[in-house]
Amino acid sequence: MIEVFKTNVQEESQCKIIIEKLLEHYPNSAINFDLEDCDKILRIHAAGISNSIIIELLNAHGFHCEVLL
C-alpha cells in the first residue's frame, strides 16, 4: 500500500526526524519526502497504513499533513 500526503515540511533535517518517528510505527517500510514538489510530498509504502496516525504524528511535531487525493 502506498499513501501520499501533502505537508509543510521545509528542511531535510525535519524530514529525517519525521522519517525516524514514522519508522517506529512502520518498520520495514519505504518513506520519503519530495521537498522539490510544491506540496512537499510525503510518500509511505507500507502494509496497513493508518492515515490518522501519520497525520497525528506530523501534527504533534508542529507540521501540517493531509492526504493528497
Beta strands, then each sheet from edge to edge (+ up, - down):
strand 1: 2-7
strand 2: 30-34
strand 3: 41-45
strand 4: 65-67
sheet 1: 2+ 3- 1+ 4-
end
